Amino acid sequence: MPRKYRVGFDISGLMIFLIIMIPNFVWFAVPAPNDVLRADSVTPVLDMTGSICQVIFVGLLCVLISKERKKLSLSPLIVSSAVCIAMYFTGWILYYCGITSPIVILLLTVPPCAAFMLFALDRKNTVAVVPIICFTVCHSVYGIVNFIV
């Protein structure tokens, strides 16, 4: 496996992370109406595990480069990733309109994870897939347990 990768800096890995984080930066600065996301979490250990996995996968997306990947283009995986990001942004728009339904909570949890997964697969960064899956499970359970059930 080490022969399939090289260490470097992949600006596209950092860019997808920053794009997905834009609504979070807004949310940190400007509270939404009916801001249920600011409530104390009942899954703190899971949240910490998810955060650790997030740091790991973002780091891997930014510094581990597959020698087998092709030049970044509008491949089906990248287009699908962009669609997931659009769904995620739609969830934030609905959230800022005061809607906190289960669908909105799911839009805030599942599509960004899917976007990262699709991006990692397009970049042939299979090492990042495991922490992305772990983050997806943690992030999804957090959203469901804290805001849906």
N, C-alpha and C positions, 0 to 999 in steps of 0.2 A: 504493500500500500504506500509506503513513503516514496516510492519511485513515481507514483502517479501524481504527486503534488509537489509544489514548491512554495516556499515562504516568500511573500511579497505583500503588496498593498493593492487591494481591489477596491477602487473608488466606488464601483457599482454596489458592492456590499454595504458600504457606508451610506450611500445615497438611498437605497431602499429602506434602510433602518431610519434615517432622518425623515424621509417622506412619511413613513408610517407613524412616526412620533409627532408630527406636526399637530394633530388634534390634541395629543396629550399635553404638549407645551401650552396650547391655548387654554386647555382645561385647568392646568396648574395656575395660570394667571387670572382666568376669568371663570368664576363658578357658573354652572348652568342652572336654569330653573329646575326645581325638583331634582336636585343633585344627589341621587341615591348612591352614586359611586364614592362619595366622601364618607360613607358610613364605615364604622370599624368592621374589619373582616373577621369572619368566624373560621377562617382557614389560614391562619398565619404561617404555619409550617409549610403548607402547600404553596403559599404565596412566595415564601423565601426560596423554596426549591425551584419554583418557576423563574424567579428573578436570577438565580444562579445559572440556570439553563439558558436564559436569555442572554446573559453576558457571554457565556461560552459560545453560543451559536452565532451571535453577532461578531464576536472576535474571529471565529472560524470563517465566516463569510467575508470578512475584511482581510485576513492575512493568509489564509490557506487557498492556494490557487491550483486548480486541476490542470495538468498538462494536456488533458484530453478535451477540454472545453473549446468551443468555437468562439469567434468574435461575438460580442453582445449584439443581438439583433432582435427584431420583432418576431421571435419564434412563438409557436403556440403556447409554450410554457410561460414566456414573458408576458404575452397578451393576457393569458389567464390570471397571472399574478396581478397585472394592472386592473383587471376586472374585480378581483378580490379587494384591491385597495380602494377602488371606487365604491364597492359595497360597504366597506369599512367607513369611508368618509360619509356615505349616506346615513349610516348608523349614527355617526356623530351629529350630523345635521338634525336628524329626528330627535336625538337626545337633547340638543340645545333648543328644540321646539317644545321641550317639556315632556316628551314621550319616553316612558321607561318600561315599555312592554317587554315580554320575554323575547320577542323577535328583535327588538332593538338591542337588548343585552347580547343576544347571540351574534348580531351584526358587529358588535364591538369586541367579540372574543374570537369567533371562528375565522372570518375572512383575513385578518392580519396574519394569523398563523398559517393559513393556507397560502397566502402571498409569499411568505418567507420560504415555505416548503417548495413551492413551484419554482421560485427563484433559485434555490439551492440545487434543485434537480436540473434546471437549465444550465447552471454553471458547473454541473457535474461535481459538486461539492458534497459527496455522499457522507463525508465525516460530519458535516453539520446537521445531517438529517436526524440523528439520534437525539441531540439536545433540542432540536426543533420539535420532535415528537413529544419529548418530555415536557417542554414548555407548553405545547398545545394542550396536553392532558391537564396540566396544572391550571392553565389559564381558563380552560373551558369549565373545569370543576369549580374554580373560583366564581366564575360568572353564574353558573347554574345554582350552586349552593347558597351564595350570598344574595342573589337577586331574583331568582326564579322560583325556587322551592320554598 
